[in-house]
Amino acid sequence: MRARLQKVQGALGKLQGRREAAERRIVKLKGDIKTVDDQIDIQFQVVVLLQQLLDILIRHKAKEVADLLTDGCQSIFGDMELSVQENVGVERGKVSVTFETIEVKGEDVEIRGDAVESFGGGVAAVQGMLLRLYTVLGKGMLPITVVDEPLATVSAKYVPAVGSFLQRICESSGLDLLMVTHQQGFIEHASTVYEARRKGDVTEVRKLS
């Protein structure tokens, strides 16, 4: 009888040991879960912070672009009251940016819309050119841009103003702009002028200034 009691007590002791080990394991797992939860919470907060910083950066850059386009339009198209406004929104969880060109034609009359669809021609060409230059400068690319007749749709009367504005951008940013064009009005704003003439199958290039 005593041997049986001792056997039962031994079994109970083992069960008690296993229970205590299980309880210690549970406590450890709860601690691990809390640590993981804390890490997830921190990572979530970091993601939120980075998203907020990214949104601020995008909004800041969008404002920079809008200001550049506005400056260009107002400097070049002096006979039109033009400005560009950035519209920052969220589409499918991502920040989206569009630019709206505005022309004031009277106290209560204004035209708003995409430069290409609502204005076209010279306004769209100038904005497209400025966006290319901004991209080159903003991305830290090699500060040289080669373009072929990028402003062919700009009226001749605006060419001097375009040339002057592009010259100002190039000089202030250290950007070299190589423009191939038939518009003679750009010559006076170029630091170096080349003339290309086609003779048969050969194109001759000579420096004019």
Helices and strands as residue ranges (DSSP letters): H 2-76, E 81-91, E 94-104, E 110-113, I 115-119, H 121-138, E 144-148, G 156-158, H 159-173, E 176-180, G 184-189, E 194-199, E 202-207
